[in-house]
Amino acid sequence: MRILLVGATGTLGRSVRDVLGERGHEIVTASRGGSDVSVDITDTESIRAMYGKVGEVDAVASAAGGVPWLPFGELSHQDVLDGVVGKVISQVELVRRGTAHVTGSFTLITGVLARDPVRTGTVASLANGAVEAFVRAAAIELPQRVNAVSPTVFTESVGAYGDLFAGFEPVPVRRAANAYVRSIEGHQTGQVYEIG
């Protein structure tokens, strides 16, 4: 399959690229820099241009989306907007603008905070929950399949985020990458694959 991988340069994106490449797929990478195609997923025009350059693909795998990590009392209106745009609207637009270019499936990224929140993660919980609700709803209407991968903290990221996830069992990033294989090569739609 020809797969567009968005967010290809991060910890998860690199692992997804490795796993899909090992399975013989042709991977077209996209990110802000260092990829086959440059894209800013918070900019709908950039998403449109990316699809114009890439053309038709069998699947889109999204491993991108940022949110602010701040105590609730310190969150500004702009912080909330940035998180919703950075992780929710950006991925909704990947699907919305991609329907004319994608023949098979979309796989989006959420996370454990949709179901198990932590301090300073309010916007992450909001965004993850919204993406998961979107996946379930969009699956009813889209001709393409759409799923989400929802991992806990990665073993490889414990040094950066471990204190926020006290008591959570970390998982190797490759476990999450394998869920992308399940989503892309499988037949289910409207699923949220919880990892860890």
N, C-alpha and C positions, 0 to 999 in steps of 0.2 A: 504494500500500500504506500501511497504518497501521503505523508503526514506533515502538517504544519504545526510546529512546536513553538508556542509563544511563551517567553520567559525562559529561554533555553540556556541562559548563562548562570542562573542561580543554582543553589545546592540541589533542589528537586529537579529543575530543568536539565541539568547535566546528567543526572541519574536516569531520567526518563529517556533522554537521547541515547544513552548507552544501552539501556534495556531494549528499546525499540530497534536500534541499529543491529543489535545481536540477533534479533528475530528477522532480519533481512528487509526491514522497511526502509524506504527512502525518506529521509528526514530533511525538511526545509526549516531552518531555525529563524526565529524572529525575537528581537529584544531591542532595548534602547541602543545597544552597541555590541560589537563583536559577534554578530550573527549574519546569516545570509541576507536578511532583510531587516531594516531598521523600522521599529514601530514604538510609538508611545500609546499604550492602550487607554490612557485617560483622554485621548484626543480622537474623536470619532473620524475626523478627516484622515488621520494617520492610519487608523484601522482600515478605512476604505482604500487608501493608497496601497497598503500592504497586500490586501486581497487582489488588487489590480495587478501588482507585480508578480504575485505567486501564481495566480490562476486557479484552476480546479485542483482540489485535493480530495482524498478519500476521508480524511479526518483532521480535526483540530484538537490539539492537546494544549490546555492552558495551565501553566505553572507560574503564573504571574498575578500579582495583586498586593498592594501595600496598604497598611492601616497604621494610624498613630497608636502608640502605647503610652497612655497617660492616665493618671488617676482621674476618676469621674469628675471631681470638683475642679480640675484644671482643664477639662475639655472645652474648647471654644466651638462655636457654631461652625467655623471653618474646618476644624479638626474632624468633626462629624461628617461634613460634606466631603472632605478629602478622603476619608475612609470609605464612604459609600461609593464615591466615584472610582477610587483606586482599586476596589475589589469587586464591587457589585456591578455598577453601571458599565465598567470596562468589560467585564465578562459577558454581560447581557448583550453589549454591542458586538462583541466577537461572534456571538451566535446570530444576532439580528442581521448584521451586515454580511455574515458568512453563509447564509442560507442559499444564496445563488452560486456559491463556489464550492460547497462541501456536499459530497454525495453520500457519505456514510454516517459520521458521528462527531459530536463535540464532547470533550471531557474537560470539566472545569475543576477548579481547586477551591476547597473550603477548609475546614479544620475543626479540631476537637472542641474549640470554644463555642461552637454552635450549640453543643449539648452539655458542656462542662466548663462554665466560665471561671476566670481567674481575675484577681485585682489588676487593674490598669488595662484590661482586655475588653472593656465594654464595647468599643467600636469594632473590634475583631469579632466579638460574639454577634453583634448586630449584622455585620457584613456576611459572616459565614452562614448565619441563619437565613438571610435573604437569598443568598446564592442557592442554598439547598431548596428553599421554597420555589424559587424560579425554575430549577431543574425539574422538579415534580410537576409543575404547571405546564412548562413548555413542552414536556414529553407528550402531553395530551394532543398538542396541536402540530408539532413539527413533523415533517416527513422524515427528517434525519433523527437518529437516536441522540439523546443527550443524557449524560450522567455527571456525577461529581465524585471526586476523591477527597476524603475528609480524614487526614492523619492527625495523630497526636504529635508531640515534639519529636524531632529527629535526633537520633543518637549523635549524629554529626553536628548538631546545633545546640547541644546541651551547654557547651561553654558560653554561648551567647545568650541563651534563653532559659537555662536550667532553673534559675532561682524563681522565675515566674511560674514554672510548672512543677513545683515541689510535690512529690508523691505521685506524679504521672510516670508511667512506664514508657521510656523512650523507645522508639522503633527505628531500625535502620532505614535510611531514605530509600533503599532499594525495594523495601516492602511496599511503599507508596507507589514507586515507579511501576511495580508489577500490577498494581490496581489499574493503572492506565492501560496496560496490555489487556486486562480483563474487559475494560470498558470499550476499547477500540476494536479488539478482535472478537468480542462476545456479541451477544444478541439482545441484551437487556437495554431498557430505556427507563428514564425517570428514577434511576437508582443513585443512592449516596453510599459509596463504599467506605465504610468506617475502618480505619487502620489504627490499631492499638486501643 
